[in-house]
Amino acid sequence: MGESKSEGLKEMQLPIIRSADGKCFGLEKSDAVVIDEEKYIGRFSHLLPANVPDEETKREAKAWLESKCVDIRKLTKA
């Protein structure tokens, strides 16, 4: 189950790919099922904020992550 601002709520099952010795090797690709957001109510649904954060909030979040030794370059595409 996942959600994004651009694609909304989606649900998919990703079958586990196992090596010959039974260890997890990766996940197979699968088609996503788009979910009707108005009908979907769940414990972990609609976690993203309704509005895009402003630049000051983004700076504060980056500073907090860096204070926790999180390498934000790994979290962003830019």
C-alpha positions, 0 to 999 in steps of 0.5 A: 500500500502506498500513496503519493501526491502525483499518483494517489493511493495504490495497492500492489502485491510484490511476490518475493523472489528467492534464491536457490538456498531460500533467501530473499533475492528481491521482489517481482514487479506487479501491476498496481491497483488504484484505490478509490480514495474517498472509500479507503479509510485505514490506519495508515491511509492519508499520511501525506500532508494535504499541502506541499510544505513551504521552503522554511519547513523543508529547511527545518526538516532537512536540518532535523534529519542531518542532526540525526545523521541521516544522509539526505542525499540518499533520500532525494533525487536532486 
